[in-house]
Amino acid sequence: MTPNPTGNLPTPTIVGLGRMGANMARRLARAGLTVHGFDPSAEAREALSGETGVRLHAALAASVQAQTARRLVWLMLPAGAITEQTLLALESLLQPGDVLVDGGNANYLDSQQRARHWKTRGIDFVDCGVSGGVWGLAEGYCLMAGGEQQAIDLLTPLFRALAPTPDRGWLHCGPSGAGHFTKMVHNGIEYGMMQAYAEGFALMAGRPELTPDLGAVAETWRHGSVVRSWLLDLTTTALQDPSAMESVAPVVADSGEGRWTVDESIRQGTPVPVIAAALMARFSSQGKADTGNKLLSLMRKGFGGHATVAKG
């Protein structure tokens, strides 16, 4: 392995300049690092064009080849086809001694397989779960990394710059797969916490004569309550804006990590009833319960003559 020159900060290429990738590039650049960036979308590249320290490229190959010495490529792409296509393209661009980071929400089993594959080519593969959302630029990101220590050592200046503080909010979780495994469980917990907040406030909304101001309740809970959290902060903001609830449909998407968490629970035989119920609630909001509910209504009519509700 070619060592990182003493005293030189790594110069990463970030591939994928969406909401997360773009703000990570900004945070790194504002910490004094030079960042190369690539996204197939000209609009995404243009949004970063005025950021000092970020050098943008119109092609993946150019963004990688712009680096000197040991190359460091950090992917911030959605799991699936786009990640697979990019990894395939990188096969001919990376050299032994380079480091490849997948910072997207990938399945940890895929990350373990990818680490084995890239190791045969002499390239360190690091899986890194990233949490922080749109607030990461200002507040910092929580980073959960899996991989070999030598690669983590090279990445440490980036972790320190991206995290809320240099010594907090990032962790070398363990071997390959550990970063994405930890992030998967993190997101499963997030599902359960969000569902609990939503159900609790829905109960209070059902008795407006007792709790007429849900925003005020949420604000009160933010201070000293055992249920205070950043998710409660965000919930409070939503409840204090009456138009926010009226402007959205009752449909909740799932990004995939909740499914992976439940899959893992089945694989282990470890029960996760709260996370599983939260995932099922999201499926229901997407209309996936409609067929079952129609059948239930028809069964009731069949055995008991109960009236059905006409589709309106």
DRENLUM-470994 format. One record per residue (C-alpha): residue in one letter; y, z, x; residue number from 1. Coordinates in pm, 1 decimal, padded with zeros to 6 digits. Each point is the difference from the previous one (the first is absolute). Layout:
  type         y         z         x  seq
     a         Y         Z         X  NUM
...
***
This chain:
  type         y         z         x  seq
     m   00000.0   00000.0   00000.0    1
     t   00351.0  -00083.1   00120.8    2
     p   00198.2   00325.9  -00013.8    3
     n   00333.7   00017.3  -00173.8    4
     p   00264.0  -00006.6   00278.6    5
     t   00126.7   00349.8   00071.5    6
     g   00327.8   00071.1  -00174.1    7
     n  -00009.7  -00313.1  -00216.0    8
     l  -00011.7   00036.6  -00375.9    9
     p  -00247.2  -00224.8  -00182.8   10
     t   00144.0  -00310.7  -00162.9   11
     p  -00198.3  -00049.6  -00320.6   12
     t  -00032.5  -00298.7  -00228.4   13
     i  -00002.2   00097.0  -00365.8   14
     v  -00175.8  -00254.5  -00219.6   15
     g   00094.2   00038.0  -00366.1   16
     l   00365.1   00073.5  -00075.3   17
     g  -00026.9   00117.8  -00358.4   18
     r   00148.2   00328.7  -00120.7   19
     m  -00201.3   00213.6   00240.6   20
     g  -00022.7  -00232.7   00299.7   21
     a   00369.0  -00090.8  -00002.5   22
     n   00114.9   00361.2  -00014.2   23
     m  -00243.3   00099.7   00274.4   24
     a   00147.2  -00274.9   00218.7   25
     r   00348.7   00132.2  -00075.4   26
     r  -00094.9   00359.8   00080.4   27
     l  -00161.8  -00099.0   00330.0   28
     a   00297.6  -00215.3   00099.1   29
     r   00245.4   00278.3  -00085.1   30
     a  -00203.2   00229.4   00225.2   31
     g   00070.1  -00231.9   00292.0   32
     l  -00313.7  -00214.5   00004.2   33
     t  -00000.5  -00378.2   00002.0   34
     v  -00205.6  -00130.6  -00291.9   35
     h  -00131.7  -00350.5  -00058.4   36
     g  -00058.3  -00087.8  -00363.8   37
     f  -00182.4  -00267.3  -00194.7   38
     d  -00046.9  -00068.4  -00368.2   39
     p  -00095.8  -00335.3  -00156.0   40
     s   00284.0   00051.2  -00248.3   41
     a   00332.6  -00131.4   00127.2   42
     e   00171.2   00229.4  -00251.1   43
     a  -00169.2   00306.5   00152.0   44
     r   00105.0  -00105.4   00348.8   45
     e   00355.6  -00067.7  -00113.6   46
     a   00028.0   00352.9  -00143.1   47
     l  -00043.8   00135.6   00354.2   48
     s   00210.9  -00257.4   00178.7   49
     g   00294.2   00233.1   00053.7   50
     e  -00201.1   00292.1   00141.1   51
     t   00081.2   00070.2   00363.4   52
     g  -00314.9   00027.9   00207.9   53
     v  -00221.7  -00204.8  -00233.9   54
     r  -00090.8  -00345.8   00126.6   55
     l  -00133.3  -00221.0  -00277.0   56
     h  -00242.3  -00289.3   00033.4   57
     a  -00093.1  -00278.9  -00239.6   58
     a  -00360.9  -00015.0   00122.6   59
     l  -00265.8   00262.2   00066.4   60
     a  -00085.3  -00146.8   00340.9   61
     a   00362.1   00013.5   00114.6   62
     s   00035.3   00365.0  -00105.5   63
     v  -00306.4   00098.8   00202.8   64
     q   00071.1  -00215.5   00303.4   65
     a   00356.1   00135.5   00021.5   66
     q  -00145.7   00325.5   00131.6   67
     t  -00062.5   00045.2   00370.5   68
     a  -00274.2   00199.6   00172.0   69
     r  -00221.3   00191.6  -00243.0   70
     r   00052.6  -00128.1  -00354.6   71
     l   00022.8   00227.1  -00301.0   72
     v  -00032.4  -00152.3  -00347.6   73
     w   00044.9   00221.1  -00307.2   74
     l  -00106.1  -00149.0  -00335.1   75
     m   00174.2   00114.9  -00318.6   76
     l  -00180.1  -00225.4  -00245.5   77
     p  -00179.8   00053.1  -00332.6   78
     a  -00375.8   00047.1   00021.5   79
     g  -00193.4  -00315.0  -00075.6   80
     a   00036.3  -00369.1   00075.8   81
     i   00336.1   00011.5   00179.2   82
     t  -00125.3   00266.8   00243.6   83
     e  -00323.5  -00190.2   00061.5   84
     q   00188.3  -00325.8   00065.2   85
     t   00239.4   00170.1   00241.1   86
     l  -00278.5   00171.0   00192.5   87
     l  -00174.9  -00335.5   00032.1   88
     a   00318.2  -00160.4   00133.5   89
     l   00043.2   00282.5   00253.5   90
     e  -00343.5  -00073.2   00149.8   91
     s   00152.1  -00274.1   00216.1   92
     l   00328.0   00182.3   00072.6   93
     l  -00106.6   00341.5   00129.5   94
     q  -00142.7   00072.2   00343.8   95
     p  -00216.5   00278.0   00145.5   96
     g   00212.5   00312.9   00037.8   97
     d   00214.7  -00071.2  -00306.6   98
     v   00026.1   00244.0  -00290.2   99
     l  -00029.5  -00094.0  -00366.6  100
     v   00107.9   00241.8  -00275.2  101
     d  -00076.7  -00040.3  -00369.0  102
     g   00258.5   00206.1  -00186.9  103
     g  -00085.1  -00134.1  -00345.4  104
     n  -00216.1   00169.5  -00262.0  105
     a  -00339.4  -00122.2   00121.6  106
     n  -00341.9   00136.0  -00086.0  107
     y  -00109.5   00225.5   00285.1  108
     l  -00343.4  -00165.7   00006.8  109
     d   00169.8  -00333.4   00070.5  110
     s   00207.1   00166.5   00271.9  111
     q  -00310.3   00136.5   00171.0  112
     q  -00155.0  -00347.3   00000.5  113
     r   00319.8  -00157.6   00130.7  114
     a   00026.8   00254.1   00280.8  115
     r  -00352.5  -00088.5   00113.2  116
     h   00081.0  -00370.6  -00012.6  117
     w   00322.7   00023.6   00199.3  118
     k  -00157.5   00234.2   00254.3  119
     t  -00239.6  -00279.4   00100.6  120
     r   00310.9  -00200.9   00090.0  121
     g   00154.2   00280.4   00205.0  122
     i   00271.0   00064.5  -00258.2  123
     d   00076.7   00347.1  -00138.6  124
     f   00009.6   00012.5  -00379.7  125
     v   00182.5   00291.5  -00164.1  126
     d  -00007.5   00067.1  -00372.8  127
     c   00313.4   00179.8  -00112.8  128
     g   00066.3   00129.6  -00348.4  129
     v   00372.9   00000.9  -00074.4  130
     s   00165.0   00207.2  -00273.4  131
     g   00369.2   00021.2  -00080.0  132
     g   00070.5  -00292.0  -00228.2  133
     v   00355.2  -00125.3  -00037.3  134
     w   00135.4   00333.0   00128.9  135
     g  -00163.2  -00034.9   00340.7  136
     l   00298.1  -00162.5   00169.6  137
     a   00221.4   00302.7  -00061.1  138
     e  -00257.8   00279.8  -00018.5  139
     g  -00269.7  -00123.8   00237.5  140
     y  -00361.4  -00095.1  -00055.8  141
     c  -00318.5   00203.9  -00005.8  142
     l  -00247.2  -00172.6   00232.8  143
     m  -00377.8   00051.0   00014.9  144
     a  -00165.2  -00187.8   00286.5  145
     g  -00359.5  -00067.7   00093.7  146
     g  -00116.0  -00149.7   00329.4  147
     e  -00052.8   00061.8   00367.4  148
     q   00229.1   00235.1   00190.5  149
     q   00127.1  -00260.7   00247.1  150
     a   00138.8  -00209.9  -00284.3  151
     i   00151.1   00305.1  -00170.0  152
     d   00174.4   00089.4   00325.8  153
     l   00165.3  -00343.1   00011.1  154
     l   00103.9   00031.0  -00364.7  155
     t   00136.8   00352.7   00029.8  156
     p   00365.1  -00105.7   00054.1  157
     l  -00023.1  -00202.6  -00321.5  158
     f  -00156.0   00286.1  -00193.1  159
     r   00270.4   00236.8   00124.0  160
     a   00274.1  -00242.6  -00105.1  161
     l  -00148.5  -00073.6  -00342.8  162
     a  -00090.7   00358.0  -00096.4  163
     p   00245.0   00241.9  -00165.5  164
     t   00030.6   00180.4   00334.8  165
     p  -00157.7  -00089.5   00335.7  166
     d  -00251.5   00284.0  -00015.6  167
     r  -00076.7   00012.9  -00372.3  168
     g  -00131.6  -00237.9  -00260.9  169
     w  -00240.7  -00201.0   00215.1  170
     l  -00355.2   00067.4   00109.0  171
     h  -00281.7  -00156.0   00197.4  172
     c  -00254.7   00080.5  -00270.0  173
     g  -00311.3  -00105.6   00188.1  174
     p  -00208.5  -00306.7   00089.6  175
     s   00028.2  -00346.2  -00151.5  176
     g   00020.0   00016.4  -00378.8  177
     a   00137.9   00355.0  -00003.0  178
     g   00357.9  -00109.3  -00064.6  179
     h  -00077.0  -00212.6  -00303.4  180
     f  -00257.2   00252.2  -00124.6  181
     t   00263.4   00275.8   00008.8  182
     k   00256.2  -00223.7  -00172.4  183
     m  -00256.4  -00090.9  -00267.5  184
     v  -00057.4   00366.7  -00083.3  185
     h   00377.6   00058.8   00013.7  186
     n   00050.9  -00266.8  -00265.2  187
     g  -00281.9   00137.2  -00213.1  188
     i   00170.8   00339.2  -00000.5  189
     e   00323.8  -00175.1  -00088.8  190
     y  -00169.0  -00153.8  -00307.0  191
     g  -00105.8   00344.2  -00121.3  192
     m   00337.6   00162.2   00059.5  193
     m   00186.5  -00278.6  -00178.8  194
     q  -00235.8   00017.5  -00296.3  195
     a   00043.8   00376.6  -00031.9  196
     y   00379.4  -00028.7  -00001.5  197
     a  -00010.7  -00284.5  -00252.9  198
     e  -00232.1   00187.0  -00236.4  199
     g   00197.4   00323.8   00023.1  200
     f   00331.0  -00164.9  -00081.1  201
     a  -00164.8  -00199.1  -00279.0  202
     l  -00111.6   00331.1  -00154.9  203
     m   00353.5   00132.3   00015.8  204
     a   00134.4  -00323.4  -00147.2  205
     g  -00229.3   00067.0  -00297.2  206
     r   00189.5   00321.0  -00080.4  207
     p   00367.0  -00099.2   00038.6  208
     e   00111.2   00302.6  -00202.0  209
     l  -00133.1   00219.7   00284.1  210
     t   00085.3  -00216.1   00299.8  211
     p   00282.4  -00232.5  -00102.3  212
     d   00114.8  -00075.6   00356.1  213
     l  -00290.9  -00103.1   00221.6  214
     g   00234.3  -00092.3   00282.1  215
     a   00131.6   00355.3   00006.6  216
     v  -00354.2   00140.0   00005.7  217
     a  -00093.9  -00228.1   00288.4  218
     e   00313.9   00096.8   00191.7  219
     t  -00076.9   00368.4  -00048.0  220
     w  -00356.1  -00045.4   00127.2  221
     r   00134.1  -00160.4   00318.1  222
     h   00130.6   00338.3   00114.6  223
     g  -00250.4   00272.7   00081.7  224
     s  -00281.5  -00123.9  -00224.6  225
     v  -00351.9  -00035.0   00138.5  226
     v  -00012.8  -00356.5  -00141.1  227
     r   00308.1  -00120.6   00187.8  228
     s  -00053.0  -00314.7   00208.3  229
     w   00156.8  -00332.4   00089.9  230
     l  -00184.4  -00154.3  -00294.6  231
     l   00171.0   00254.9  -00225.0  232
     d   00334.0  -00097.4   00156.1  233
     l  -00064.5  -00361.8  -00096.5  234
     t  -00118.5   00104.2  -00346.7  235
     t   00320.3   00198.8  -00049.0  236
     t   00212.5  -00302.0   00087.5  237
     a  -00188.6  -00211.7  -00255.4  238
     l   00024.8   00261.0  -00276.8  239
     q   00373.4   00047.1   00053.4  240
     d   00057.7  -00369.8  -00073.9  241
     p  -00075.9  -00053.4  -00371.2  242
     s   00004.5  -00378.5   00039.4  243
     a  -00268.8   00004.0   00270.2  244
     m  -00283.7   00091.9  -00236.5  245
     e   00113.4  -00255.4  -00257.1  246
     s   00009.1  -00286.3   00247.5  247
     v  -00363.3   00005.0   00116.1  248
     a  -00329.1  -00080.1  -00170.6  249
     p  -00271.2   00270.7  -00000.6  250
     v  -00204.6  -00191.5   00257.2  251
     v  -00091.6   00159.3   00336.3  252
     a  -00136.0  -00220.2   00277.2  253
     d  -00256.7   00118.5   00254.1  254
     s   00021.9  -00122.1   00357.5  255
     g  -00369.1   00038.7   00081.0  256
     e  -00009.5   00322.0   00197.6  257
     g  -00078.8   00207.4  -00308.1  258
     r  -00306.7  -00218.3  -00055.6  259
     w  -00103.0   00037.4   00365.1  260
     t   00036.6   00377.7  -00025.9  261
     v  -00227.1   00015.7  -00303.2  262
     d  -00245.3  -00237.6   00171.2  263
     e  -00008.8   00238.5   00296.0  264
     s  -00064.0   00296.7  -00227.6  265
     i  -00302.7  -00180.8  -00143.6  266
     r  -00115.4  -00094.9   00350.8  267
     q   00017.5   00365.8   00106.5  268
     g  -00101.4   00158.6  -00327.5  269
     t   00318.7   00206.7   00019.2  270
     p   00161.9   00049.2  -00344.6  271
     v   00364.4  -00102.5  -00044.5  272
     p   00046.7   00032.8  -00378.4  273
     v   00380.1   00021.6   00004.0  274
     i   00044.9  -00308.7   00218.4  275
     a  -00260.0  -00193.4  -00201.6  276
     a   00168.1   00094.5  -00328.6  277
     a   00338.8  -00107.3   00135.0  278
     l  -00146.9  -00336.0   00101.5  279
     m  -00156.5  -00044.6  -00345.5  280
     a   00337.3   00077.4  -00160.0  281
     r   00155.6  -00283.3   00201.2  282
     f  -00272.2  -00238.7  -00112.6  283
     s   00066.1   00104.7  -00359.4  284
     s   00373.2  -00066.9   00037.1  285
     q  -00081.3  -00352.0   00117.1  286
     g  -00174.0  -00076.0  -00330.2  287
     k  -00349.8   00040.3   00141.9  288
     a  -00084.7   00253.8  -00273.8  289
     d   00097.4  -00229.9  -00287.3  290
     t  -00346.3  -00150.1  -00057.1  291
     g  -00165.5   00341.5   00001.3  292
     n   00258.1   00144.9  -00237.5  293
     k  -00042.9  -00290.4  -00242.1  294
     l  -00374.8   00055.0   00001.3  295
     l   00048.9   00371.0  -00063.3  296
     s   00216.0  -00078.8  -00300.7  297
     l  -00260.6  -00242.0  -00138.0  298
     m  -00280.1   00255.3   00054.2  299
     r   00191.0   00259.5  -00200.2  300
     k   00049.4  -00253.1  -00276.2  301
     g  -00367.2  -00091.3   00009.6  302
     f  -00151.4   00346.9  -00024.0  303
     g   00266.7   00179.5  -00198.6  304
     g   00206.4  -00262.2  -00175.2  305
     h   00308.5   00113.1   00189.7  306
     a   00299.1  -00230.7  -00016.6  307
     t   00099.1  -00206.1   00302.2  308
     v   00355.1  -00075.8   00109.0  309
     a   00087.6  -00368.2  -00030.1  310
     k   00126.0  -00173.3   00310.5  311
     g   00374.1  -00043.8  -00043.6  312
***
